[in-house]
């Protein structure tokens, strides 16, 4: 029962990221703090989330999927004024993805015996 819930959570998270990423004024839904920090933190969460949902998928495939999604959102923003395509956003996203995957790797190493089924 645990894994399907992780899948559902991941797809809901992506749907929320898509709405926020492609809305013309995301500041009306979420207060803007530091754009690059928000990108980093959002994709750190995505890296951990995809790892709980598909823990046996190779890390590089998880990273490529999330990076491709990130680039697709940025391309979509190019066509939605006043939003713009930003390479810095993609770099912040990629940094967050890597940090999320590394965090999951660390969680796997330090997880107590009872938690192993959740991170393998």
DRENSEBA-159994 format. One record per atom (N, C-alpha, C, O): residue in three letters; chain; atom name; x, y, z. Coordinates in steps of 0.1 Angstrom, whole numbers. Layout:
# residues N
+------+-----+------+-------+-------+-------+
: type : mol : atom :     u :     v :     w :
+------+-----+------+-------+-------+-------+
:  ALA :   A :   CA :     X :     Y :     Z :
...
+------+-----+------+-------+-------+-------+
END
This chain:
# residues 120
+------+-----+------+-------+-------+-------+
: type : mol : atom :     u :     v :     w :
+------+-----+------+-------+-------+-------+
:  UNK :   A :    N :     8 :   -12 :     0 :
:  UNK :   A :   CA :     0 :     0 :     0 :
:  UNK :   A :    C :     9 :    13 :     0 :
:  UNK :   A :    O :     4 :    23 :    -5 :
:  UNK :   A :    N :    20 :    12 :     6 :
:  UNK :   A :   CA :    29 :    24 :     7 :
:  UNK :   A :    C :    33 :    29 :    -7 :
:  UNK :   A :    O :    32 :    41 :    -9 :
:  UNK :   A :    N :    38 :    21 :   -16 :
:  UNK :   A :   CA :    43 :    26 :   -29 :
:  UNK :   A :    C :    33 :    33 :   -37 :
:  UNK :   A :    O :    36 :    43 :   -42 :
:  UNK :   A :    N :    21 :    27 :   -39 :
:  UNK :   A :   CA :    11 :    35 :   -47 :
:  UNK :   A :    C :     8 :    49 :   -41 :
:  UNK :   A :    O :     5 :    58 :   -49 :
:  UNK :   A :    N :     8 :    50 :   -28 :
:  UNK :   A :   CA :     6 :    64 :   -22 :
:  UNK :   A :    C :    18 :    73 :   -26 :
:  UNK :   A :    O :    15 :    85 :   -28 :
:  UNK :   A :    N :    30 :    67 :   -26 :
:  UNK :   A :   CA :    41 :    76 :   -31 :
:  UNK :   A :    C :    40 :    80 :   -45 :
:  UNK :   A :    O :    43 :    91 :   -49 :
:  UNK :   A :    N :    34 :    71 :   -54 :
:  UNK :   A :   CA :    32 :    74 :   -68 :
:  UNK :   A :    C :    22 :    85 :   -69 :
:  UNK :   A :    O :    24 :    95 :   -76 :
:  UNK :   A :    N :    11 :    84 :   -62 :
:  UNK :   A :   CA :     0 :    94 :   -62 :
:  UNK :   A :    C :     5 :   107 :   -57 :
:  UNK :   A :    O :     3 :   118 :   -63 :
:  UNK :   A :    N :    13 :   107 :   -46 :
:  UNK :   A :   CA :    19 :   120 :   -41 :
:  UNK :   A :    C :    28 :   126 :   -51 :
:  UNK :   A :    O :    27 :   138 :   -53 :
:  UNK :   A :    N :    36 :   118 :   -58 :
:  UNK :   A :   CA :    45 :   124 :   -68 :
:  UNK :   A :    C :    37 :   130 :   -80 :
:  UNK :   A :    O :    41 :   142 :   -84 :
:  UNK :   A :    N :    27 :   124 :   -85 :
:  UNK :   A :   CA :    20 :   129 :   -96 :
:  UNK :   A :    C :    12 :   142 :   -92 :
:  UNK :   A :    O :    10 :   151 :  -100 :
:  UNK :   A :    N :     6 :   142 :   -80 :
:  UNK :   A :   CA :    -1 :   154 :   -75 :
:  UNK :   A :    C :     9 :   165 :   -74 :
:  UNK :   A :    O :     6 :   177 :   -77 :
:  UNK :   A :    N :    21 :   162 :   -68 :
:  UNK :   A :   CA :    32 :   173 :   -67 :
:  UNK :   A :    C :    35 :   179 :   -81 :
:  UNK :   A :    O :    36 :   191 :   -83 :
:  UNK :   A :    N :    37 :   170 :   -91 :
:  UNK :   A :   CA :    40 :   175 :  -105 :
:  UNK :   A :    C :    28 :   183 :  -110 :
:  UNK :   A :    O :    31 :   193 :  -117 :
:  UNK :   A :    N :    16 :   179 :  -107 :
:  UNK :   A :   CA :     5 :   187 :  -112 :
:  UNK :   A :    C :     5 :   201 :  -106 :
:  UNK :   A :    O :     2 :   211 :  -113 :
:  UNK :   A :    N :     8 :   202 :   -93 :
:  UNK :   A :   CA :     9 :   215 :   -86 :
:  UNK :   A :    C :    20 :   223 :   -92 :
:  UNK :   A :    O :    18 :   235 :   -95 :
:  UNK :   A :    N :    32 :   217 :   -94 :
:  UNK :   A :   CA :    43 :   224 :  -100 :
:  UNK :   A :    C :    40 :   229 :  -114 :
:  UNK :   A :    O :    44 :   240 :  -118 :
:  UNK :   A :    N :    32 :   221 :  -122 :
:  UNK :   A :   CA :    28 :   225 :  -135 :
:  UNK :   A :    C :    19 :   237 :  -135 :
:  UNK :   A :    O :    21 :   246 :  -142 :
:  UNK :   A :    N :     9 :   237 :  -126 :
:  UNK :   A :   CA :     0 :   248 :  -125 :
:  UNK :   A :    C :     8 :   261 :  -121 :
:  UNK :   A :    O :     6 :   271 :  -127 :
:  UNK :   A :    N :    16 :   259 :  -111 :
:  UNK :   A :   CA :    24 :   271 :  -106 :
:  UNK :   A :    C :    34 :   275 :  -117 :
:  UNK :   A :    O :    36 :   287 :  -119 :
:  UNK :   A :    N :    40 :   266 :  -124 :
:  UNK :   A :   CA :    50 :   269 :  -134 :
:  UNK :   A :    C :    44 :   276 :  -147 :
:  UNK :   A :    O :    51 :   283 :  -153 :
:  UNK :   A :    N :    32 :   272 :  -150 :
:  UNK :   A :   CA :    26 :   277 :  -162 :
:  UNK :   A :    C :    15 :   288 :  -160 :
:  UNK :   A :    O :     8 :   292 :  -169 :
:  UNK :   A :    N :    13 :   292 :  -148 :
:  UNK :   A :   CA :     3 :   303 :  -145 :
:  UNK :   A :    C :    10 :   316 :  -149 :
:  UNK :   A :    O :    22 :   318 :  -147 :
:  UNK :   A :    N :     1 :   326 :  -153 :
:  UNK :   A :   CA :     7 :   339 :  -157 :
:  UNK :   A :    C :    11 :   347 :  -145 :
:  UNK :   A :    O :    20 :   356 :  -147 :
:  UNK :   A :    N :     6 :   344 :  -133 :
:  UNK :   A :   CA :    10 :   352 :  -121 :
:  UNK :   A :    C :    10 :   343 :  -109 :
:  UNK :   A :    O :     1 :   343 :  -101 :
:  UNK :   A :    N :    21 :   335 :  -108 :
:  UNK :   A :   CA :    22 :   326 :   -97 :
:  UNK :   A :    C :    23 :   333 :   -83 :
:  UNK :   A :    O :    20 :   327 :   -73 :
:  UNK :   A :    N :    27 :   345 :   -83 :
:  UNK :   A :   CA :    28 :   353 :   -71 :
:  UNK :   A :    C :    15 :   355 :   -64 :
:  UNK :   A :    O :    14 :   357 :   -52 :
:  UNK :   A :    N :     4 :   353 :   -72 :
:  UNK :   A :   CA :    -9 :   355 :   -66 :
:  UNK :   A :    C :   -13 :   342 :   -58 :
:  UNK :   A :    O :   -22 :   342 :   -49 :
:  UNK :   A :    N :    -6 :   330 :   -61 :
:  UNK :   A :   CA :    -9 :   318 :   -54 :
:  UNK :   A :    C :     1 :   315 :   -43 :
:  UNK :   A :    O :    -2 :   309 :   -33 :
:  UNK :   A :    N :    14 :   318 :   -46 :
:  UNK :   A :   CA :    25 :   316 :   -37 :
:  UNK :   A :    C :    33 :   328 :   -35 :
:  UNK :   A :    O :    37 :   334 :   -45 :
:  UNK :   A :    N :    35 :   333 :   -23 :
:  UNK :   A :   CA :    44 :   345 :   -22 :
:  UNK :   A :    C :    58 :   342 :   -27 :
:  UNK :   A :    O :    64 :   332 :   -24 :
:  UNK :   A :    N :    63 :   352 :   -34 :
:  UNK :   A :   CA :    76 :   351 :   -40 :
:  UNK :   A :    C :    87 :   355 :   -29 :
:  UNK :   A :    O :    86 :   366 :   -24 :
:  UNK :   A :    N :    96 :   346 :   -26 :
:  UNK :   A :   CA :   106 :   349 :   -17 :
:  UNK :   A :    C :   119 :   352 :   -24 :
:  UNK :   A :    O :   123 :   363 :   -27 :
:  UNK :   A :    N :   126 :   342 :   -27 :
:  UNK :   A :   CA :   138 :   342 :   -36 :
:  UNK :   A :    C :   136 :   332 :   -47 :
:  UNK :   A :    O :   136 :   320 :   -44 :
:  UNK :   A :    N :   135 :   337 :   -59 :
:  UNK :   A :   CA :   131 :   328 :   -70 :
:  UNK :   A :    C :   140 :   316 :   -71 :
:  UNK :   A :    O :   135 :   304 :   -72 :
:  UNK :   A :    N :   153 :   318 :   -71 :
:  UNK :   A :   CA :   162 :   306 :   -73 :
:  UNK :   A :    C :   162 :   297 :   -61 :
:  UNK :   A :    O :   163 :   285 :   -63 :
:  UNK :   A :    N :   161 :   302 :   -49 :
:  UNK :   A :   CA :   160 :   294 :   -38 :
:  UNK :   A :    C :   147 :   285 :   -38 :
:  UNK :   A :    O :   147 :   274 :   -34 :
:  UNK :   A :    N :   136 :   291 :   -43 :
:  UNK :   A :   CA :   123 :   284 :   -44 :
:  UNK :   A :    C :   124 :   273 :   -54 :
:  UNK :   A :    O :   119 :   262 :   -52 :
:  UNK :   A :    N :   131 :   276 :   -65 :
:  UNK :   A :   CA :   134 :   265 :   -75 :
:  UNK :   A :    C :   142 :   254 :   -69 :
:  UNK :   A :    O :   138 :   242 :   -71 :
:  UNK :   A :    N :   153 :   257 :   -63 :
:  UNK :   A :   CA :   161 :   247 :   -57 :
:  UNK :   A :    C :   153 :   239 :   -47 :
:  UNK :   A :    O :   154 :   226 :   -48 :
:  UNK :   A :    N :   146 :   245 :   -38 :
:  UNK :   A :   CA :   139 :   237 :   -27 :
:  UNK :   A :    C :   128 :   229 :   -34 :
:  UNK :   A :    O :   126 :   217 :   -29 :
:  UNK :   A :    N :   121 :   234 :   -43 :
:  UNK :   A :   CA :   110 :   227 :   -50 :
:  UNK :   A :    C :   115 :   214 :   -57 :
:  UNK :   A :    O :   109 :   204 :   -56 :
:  UNK :   A :    N :   127 :   215 :   -63 :
:  UNK :   A :   CA :   132 :   204 :   -70 :
:  UNK :   A :    C :   140 :   194 :   -61 :
:  UNK :   A :    O :   142 :   183 :   -64 :
:  UNK :   A :    N :   144 :   199 :   -50 :
:  UNK :   A :   CA :   150 :   191 :   -39 :
:  UNK :   A :    C :   139 :   181 :   -34 :
:  UNK :   A :    O :   141 :   169 :   -33 :
:  UNK :   A :    N :   127 :   187 :   -32 :
:  UNK :   A :   CA :   115 :   179 :   -28 :
:  UNK :   A :    C :   112 :   169 :   -39 :
:  UNK :   A :    O :   108 :   158 :   -36 :
:  UNK :   A :    N :   112 :   174 :   -51 :
:  UNK :   A :   CA :   109 :   165 :   -63 :
:  UNK :   A :    C :   119 :   153 :   -63 :
:  UNK :   A :    O :   115 :   142 :   -66 :
:  UNK :   A :    N :   131 :   156 :   -61 :
:  UNK :   A :   CA :   142 :   145 :   -61 :
:  UNK :   A :    C :   139 :   135 :   -51 :
:  UNK :   A :    O :   141 :   123 :   -53 :
:  UNK :   A :    N :   135 :   139 :   -39 :
:  UNK :   A :   CA :   132 :   129 :   -28 :
:  UNK :   A :    C :   119 :   122 :   -31 :
:  UNK :   A :    O :   118 :   110 :   -29 :
:  UNK :   A :    N :   109 :   130 :   -36 :
:  UNK :   A :   CA :    96 :   124 :   -39 :
:  UNK :   A :    C :    97 :   113 :   -50 :
:  UNK :   A :    O :    91 :   102 :   -48 :
:  UNK :   A :    N :   104 :   115 :   -61 :
:  UNK :   A :   CA :   105 :   105 :   -71 :
:  UNK :   A :    C :   113 :    93 :   -66 :
:  UNK :   A :    O :   111 :    82 :   -71 :
:  UNK :   A :    N :   122 :    95 :   -57 :
:  UNK :   A :   CA :   130 :    84 :   -51 :
:  UNK :   A :    C :   121 :    75 :   -42 :
:  UNK :   A :    O :   123 :    63 :   -42 :
:  UNK :   A :    N :   112 :    81 :   -35 :
:  UNK :   A :   CA :   103 :    73 :   -27 :
:  UNK :   A :    C :    93 :    65 :   -36 :
:  UNK :   A :    O :    90 :    54 :   -33 :
:  UNK :   A :    N :    89 :    72 :   -47 :
:  UNK :   A :   CA :    79 :    66 :   -56 :
:  UNK :   A :    C :    86 :    54 :   -64 :
:  UNK :   A :    O :    79 :    44 :   -66 :
:  UNK :   A :    N :    98 :    57 :   -69 :
:  UNK :   A :   CA :   105 :    47 :   -78 :
:  UNK :   A :    C :   119 :    45 :   -73 :
:  UNK :   A :    O :   128 :    49 :   -79 :
:  UNK :   A :    N :   121 :    38 :   -61 :
:  UNK :   A :   CA :   134 :    37 :   -55 :
:  UNK :   A :    C :   144 :    28 :   -63 :
:  UNK :   A :    O :   156 :    29 :   -61 :
:  UNK :   A :    N :   138 :    19 :   -71 :
:  UNK :   A :   CA :   147 :    10 :   -78 :
:  UNK :   A :    C :   151 :    15 :   -92 :
:  UNK :   A :    O :   160 :     9 :   -99 :
:  UNK :   A :    N :   145 :    26 :   -97 :
:  UNK :   A :   CA :   149 :    32 :  -109 :
:  UNK :   A :    C :   163 :    39 :  -107 :
:  UNK :   A :    O :   165 :    45 :   -97 :
:  UNK :   A :    N :   172 :    37 :  -117 :
:  UNK :   A :   CA :   185 :    43 :  -115 :
:  UNK :   A :    C :   184 :    58 :  -113 :
:  UNK :   A :    O :   176 :    65 :  -118 :
:  UNK :   A :    N :   193 :    63 :  -105 :
:  UNK :   A :   CA :   193 :    77 :  -101 :
:  UNK :   A :    C :   194 :    86 :  -113 :
:  UNK :   A :    O :   188 :    96 :  -114 :
:  UNK :   A :    N :   202 :    82 :  -123 :
:  UNK :   A :   CA :   204 :    91 :  -135 :
:  UNK :   A :    C :   191 :    92 :  -142 :
:  UNK :   A :    O :   188 :   103 :  -148 :
:  UNK :   A :    N :   183 :    81 :  -143 :
:  UNK :   A :   CA :   170 :    82 :  -150 :
:  UNK :   A :    C :   160 :    91 :  -143 :
:  UNK :   A :    O :   153 :    99 :  -149 :
:  UNK :   A :    N :   160 :    91 :  -129 :
:  UNK :   A :   CA :   152 :   100 :  -121 :
:  UNK :   A :    C :   156 :   114 :  -124 :
:  UNK :   A :    O :   148 :   123 :  -126 :
:  UNK :   A :    N :   169 :   117 :  -124 :
:  UNK :   A :   CA :   174 :   130 :  -127 :
:  UNK :   A :    C :   171 :   135 :  -141 :
:  UNK :   A :    O :   166 :   147 :  -142 :
:  UNK :   A :    N :   172 :   127 :  -151 :
:  UNK :   A :   CA :   169 :   130 :  -165 :
:  UNK :   A :    C :   154 :   134 :  -166 :
:  UNK :   A :    O :   150 :   143 :  -172 :
:  UNK :   A :    N :   145 :   125 :  -160 :
:  UNK :   A :   CA :   131 :   128 :  -160 :
:  UNK :   A :    C :   128 :   142 :  -154 :
:  UNK :   A :    O :   121 :   150 :  -161 :
:  UNK :   A :    N :   133 :   144 :  -142 :
:  UNK :   A :   CA :   130 :   157 :  -136 :
:  UNK :   A :    C :   136 :   169 :  -143 :
:  UNK :   A :    O :   130 :   180 :  -144 :
:  UNK :   A :    N :   148 :   167 :  -148 :
:  UNK :   A :   CA :   154 :   178 :  -156 :
:  UNK :   A :    C :   146 :   181 :  -169 :
:  UNK :   A :    O :   144 :   192 :  -173 :
:  UNK :   A :    N :   142 :   170 :  -176 :
:  UNK :   A :   CA :   134 :   172 :  -188 :
:  UNK :   A :    C :   121 :   179 :  -185 :
:  UNK :   A :    O :   116 :   188 :  -192 :
:  UNK :   A :    N :   114 :   175 :  -174 :
:  UNK :   A :   CA :   102 :   182 :  -169 :
:  UNK :   A :    C :   105 :   197 :  -166 :
:  UNK :   A :    O :    97 :   206 :  -171 :
:  UNK :   A :    N :   116 :   200 :  -160 :
:  UNK :   A :   CA :   120 :   213 :  -156 :
:  UNK :   A :    C :   122 :   222 :  -169 :
:  UNK :   A :    O :   117 :   233 :  -170 :
:  UNK :   A :    N :   129 :   216 :  -179 :
:  UNK :   A :   CA :   131 :   223 :  -191 :
:  UNK :   A :    C :   118 :   225 :  -199 :
:  UNK :   A :    O :   116 :   236 :  -204 :
:  UNK :   A :    N :   109 :   215 :  -199 :
:  UNK :   A :   CA :    96 :   217 :  -205 :
:  UNK :   A :    C :    88 :   228 :  -199 :
:  UNK :   A :    O :    82 :   236 :  -206 :
:  UNK :   A :    N :    88 :   229 :  -186 :
:  UNK :   A :   CA :    81 :   240 :  -179 :
:  UNK :   A :    C :    87 :   254 :  -183 :
:  UNK :   A :    O :    80 :   263 :  -186 :
:  UNK :   A :    N :   100 :   255 :  -184 :
:  UNK :   A :   CA :   107 :   267 :  -188 :
:  UNK :   A :    C :   104 :   271 :  -202 :
:  UNK :   A :    O :   102 :   282 :  -205 :
:  UNK :   A :    N :   103 :   261 :  -211 :
:  UNK :   A :   CA :    99 :   263 :  -225 :
:  UNK :   A :    C :    85 :   268 :  -225 :
:  UNK :   A :    O :    82 :   278 :  -233 :
:  UNK :   A :    N :    76 :   262 :  -218 :
:  UNK :   A :   CA :    62 :   267 :  -217 :
:  UNK :   A :    C :    61 :   281 :  -212 :
:  UNK :   A :    O :    53 :   288 :  -217 :
:  UNK :   A :    N :    69 :   285 :  -203 :
:  UNK :   A :   CA :    69 :   298 :  -198 :
:  UNK :   A :    C :    73 :   309 :  -208 :
:  UNK :   A :    O :    69 :   320 :  -208 :
:  UNK :   A :    N :    81 :   305 :  -218 :
:  UNK :   A :   CA :    85 :   314 :  -229 :
:  UNK :   A :    C :    73 :   319 :  -236 :
:  UNK :   A :    O :    73 :   330 :  -242 :
:  UNK :   A :    N :    63 :   310 :  -237 :
:  UNK :   A :   CA :    51 :   314 :  -245 :
:  UNK :   A :    C :    40 :   320 :  -237 :
:  UNK :   A :    O :    29 :   322 :  -242 :
:  UNK :   A :    N :    43 :   322 :  -224 :
:  UNK :   A :   CA :    32 :   328 :  -215 :
:  UNK :   A :    C :    37 :   341 :  -209 :
:  UNK :   A :    O :    41 :   341 :  -197 :
:  UNK :   A :    N :    36 :   352 :  -216 :
:  UNK :   A :   CA :    39 :   365 :  -210 :
:  UNK :   A :    C :    31 :   367 :  -198 :
:  UNK :   A :    O :    20 :   364 :  -198 :
:  UNK :   A :    N :    37 :   373 :  -188 :
:  UNK :   A :   CA :    50 :   379 :  -186 :
:  UNK :   A :    C :    61 :   369 :  -182 :
:  UNK :   A :    O :    72 :   374 :  -178 :
:  UNK :   A :    N :    58 :   356 :  -182 :
:  UNK :   A :   CA :    68 :   346 :  -178 :
:  UNK :   A :    C :    79 :   346 :  -189 :
:  UNK :   A :    O :    76 :   349 :  -200 :
:  UNK :   A :    N :    91 :   341 :  -185 :
:  UNK :   A :   CA :   102 :   340 :  -194 :
:  UNK :   A :    C :   110 :   327 :  -192 :
:  UNK :   A :    O :   109 :   322 :  -181 :
:  UNK :   A :    N :   117 :   323 :  -202 :
:  UNK :   A :   CA :   126 :   312 :  -201 :
:  UNK :   A :    C :   138 :   316 :  -194 :
:  UNK :   A :    O :   143 :   327 :  -197 :
:  UNK :   A :    N :   143 :   308 :  -184 :
:  UNK :   A :   CA :   155 :   312 :  -177 :
:  UNK :   A :    C :   164 :   300 :  -175 :
:  UNK :   A :    O :   161 :   290 :  -169 :
:  UNK :   A :    N :   176 :   302 :  -180 :
:  UNK :   A :   CA :   187 :   291 :  -178 :
:  UNK :   A :    C :   190 :   290 :  -163 :
:  UNK :   A :    O :   193 :   280 :  -158 :
:  UNK :   A :    N :   190 :   302 :  -156 :
:  UNK :   A :   CA :   193 :   302 :  -142 :
:  UNK :   A :    C :   183 :   293 :  -134 :
:  UNK :   A :    O :   187 :   286 :  -124 :
:  UNK :   A :    N :   170 :   294 :  -138 :
:  UNK :   A :   CA :   160 :   286 :  -131 :
:  UNK :   A :    C :   163 :   271 :  -134 :
:  UNK :   A :    O :   162 :   263 :  -124 :
:  UNK :   A :    N :   167 :   268 :  -146 :
:  UNK :   A :   CA :   170 :   254 :  -149 :
:  UNK :   A :    C :   182 :   249 :  -141 :
:  UNK :   A :    O :   182 :   238 :  -136 :
:  UNK :   A :    N :   192 :   257 :  -139 :
:  UNK :   A :   CA :   204 :   254 :  -131 :
:  UNK :   A :    C :   200 :   252 :  -116 :
:  UNK :   A :    O :   205 :   243 :  -110 :
:  UNK :   A :    N :   192 :   261 :  -111 :
:  UNK :   A :   CA :   187 :   260 :   -97 :
:  UNK :   A :    C :   179 :   247 :   -96 :
:  UNK :   A :    O :   180 :   240 :   -86 :
:  UNK :   A :    N :   170 :   244 :  -106 :
:  UNK :   A :   CA :   162 :   232 :  -105 :
:  UNK :   A :    C :   172 :   219 :  -105 :
:  UNK :   A :    O :   170 :   210 :   -97 :
:  UNK :   A :    N :   182 :   219 :  -114 :
:  UNK :   A :   CA :   191 :   208 :  -115 :
:  UNK :   A :    C :   198 :   206 :  -102 :
:  UNK :   A :    O :   201 :   195 :   -97 :
:  UNK :   A :    N :   203 :   217 :   -96 :
:  UNK :   A :   CA :   210 :   216 :   -83 :
:  UNK :   A :    C :   201 :   210 :   -73 :
:  UNK :   A :    O :   205 :   202 :   -64 :
:  UNK :   A :    N :   188 :   214 :   -73 :
:  UNK :   A :   CA :   178 :   209 :   -63 :
:  UNK :   A :    C :   176 :   194 :   -65 :
:  UNK :   A :    O :   175 :   186 :   -56 :
:  UNK :   A :    N :   175 :   190 :   -78 :
:  UNK :   A :   CA :   173 :   176 :   -82 :
:  UNK :   A :    C :   185 :   168 :   -76 :
:  UNK :   A :    O :   183 :   157 :   -69 :
:  UNK :   A :    N :   197 :   172 :   -79 :
:  UNK :   A :   CA :   209 :   165 :   -74 :
:  UNK :   A :    C :   209 :   164 :   -59 :
:  UNK :   A :    O :   212 :   154 :   -53 :
:  UNK :   A :    N :   206 :   175 :   -52 :
:  UNK :   A :   CA :   206 :   176 :   -37 :
:  UNK :   A :    C :   195 :   166 :   -32 :
:  UNK :   A :    O :   197 :   159 :   -22 :
:  UNK :   A :    N :   183 :   166 :   -38 :
:  UNK :   A :   CA :   173 :   156 :   -34 :
:  UNK :   A :    C :   176 :   142 :   -36 :
:  UNK :   A :    O :   174 :   134 :   -27 :
:  UNK :   A :    N :   183 :   139 :   -47 :
:  UNK :   A :   CA :   187 :   125 :   -49 :
:  UNK :   A :    C :   198 :   121 :   -39 :
:  UNK :   A :    O :   198 :   110 :   -34 :
:  UNK :   A :    N :   207 :   130 :   -37 :
:  UNK :   A :   CA :   218 :   127 :   -27 :
:  UNK :   A :    C :   212 :   126 :   -13 :
:  UNK :   A :    O :   216 :   117 :    -5 :
:  UNK :   A :    N :   202 :   134 :    -9 :
:  UNK :   A :   CA :   196 :   133 :     4 :
:  UNK :   A :    C :   189 :   119 :     5 :
:  UNK :   A :    O :   190 :   113 :    16 :
:  UNK :   A :    N :   183 :   115 :    -6 :
:  UNK :   A :   CA :   176 :   102 :    -5 :
:  UNK :   A :    C :   187 :    91 :    -3 :
:  UNK :   A :    O :   185 :    81 :     4 :
:  UNK :   A :    N :   198 :    92 :   -10 :
:  UNK :   A :   CA :   209 :    82 :    -9 :
:  UNK :   A :    C :   214 :    82 :     6 :
:  UNK :   A :    O :   216 :    71 :    11 :
:  UNK :   A :    N :   215 :    93 :    12 :
:  UNK :   A :   CA :   219 :    94 :    26 :
:  UNK :   A :    C :   208 :    88 :    35 :
:  UNK :   A :    O :   211 :    81 :    45 :
:  UNK :   A :    N :   196 :    90 :    32 :
:  UNK :   A :   CA :   185 :    84 :    40 :
:  UNK :   A :    C :   185 :    69 :    39 :
:  UNK :   A :    O :   183 :    62 :    49 :
:  UNK :   A :    N :   188 :    64 :    27 :
:  UNK :   A :   CA :   189 :    49 :    25 :
:  UNK :   A :    C :   200 :    44 :    34 :
:  UNK :   A :    O :   199 :    33 :    40 :
:  UNK :   A :    N :   212 :    51 :    35 :
:  UNK :   A :   CA :   223 :    46 :    43 :
:  UNK :   A :    C :   221 :    46 :    58 :
:  UNK :   A :    O :   225 :    37 :    65 :
:  UNK :   A :    N :   214 :    56 :    62 :
:  UNK :   A :   CA :   212 :    58 :    77 :
:  UNK :   A :    C :   199 :    53 :    82 :
:  UNK :   A :    O :   196 :    53 :    94 :
:  UNK :   A :    N :   190 :    48 :    73 :
:  UNK :   A :   CA :   177 :    44 :    78 :
:  UNK :   A :    C :   178 :    32 :    87 :
:  UNK :   A :    O :   186 :    23 :    84 :
:  UNK :   A :    N :   170 :    32 :    98 :
:  UNK :   A :   CA :   171 :    20 :   107 :
:  UNK :   A :    C :   164 :     8 :   100 :
:  UNK :   A :    O :   158 :    10 :    90 :
:  UNK :   A :    N :   166 :    -3 :   105 :
:  UNK :   A :   CA :   162 :   -16 :    99 :
:  UNK :   A :    C :   147 :   -15 :    96 :
:  UNK :   A :    O :   142 :   -20 :    86 :
:  UNK :   A :    N :   138 :   -10 :   105 :
:  UNK :   A :   CA :   124 :   -10 :   103 :
:  UNK :   A :    C :   120 :    -1 :    92 :
:  UNK :   A :    O :   109 :    -3 :    86 :
:  UNK :   A :    N :   128 :     9 :    88 :
:  UNK :   A :   CA :   125 :    18 :    77 :
:  UNK :   A :    C :   130 :    13 :    63 :
:  UNK :   A :    O :   126 :    20 :    53 :
:  UNK :   A :    N :   138 :     3 :    63 :
:  UNK :   A :   CA :   144 :    -1 :    50 :
:  UNK :   A :    C :   134 :    -4 :    39 :
:  UNK :   A :    O :   136 :     0 :    28 :
:  UNK :   A :    N :   122 :   -10 :    42 :
:  UNK :   A :   CA :   112 :   -12 :    31 :
:  UNK :   A :    C :   108 :     1 :    24 :
:  UNK :   A :    O :   103 :     1 :    13 :
:  UNK :   A :    N :   108 :    12 :    31 :
:  UNK :   A :   CA :   104 :    25 :    26 :
:  UNK :   A :    C :   114 :    31 :    16 :
:  UNK :   A :    O :   110 :    39 :     8 :
:  UNK :   A :    N :   126 :    27 :    18 :
:  UNK :   A :   CA :   137 :    34 :    10 :
:  UNK :   A :    C :   144 :    25 :     0 :
:  UNK :   A :    O :   154 :    29 :    -6 :
:  UNK :   A :    N :   139 :    13 :    -2 :
:  UNK :   A :   CA :   146 :     4 :   -11 :
:  UNK :   A :    C :   138 :     3 :   -24 :
:  UNK :   A :    O :   143 :    -4 :   -33 :
+------+-----+------+-------+-------+-------+
END
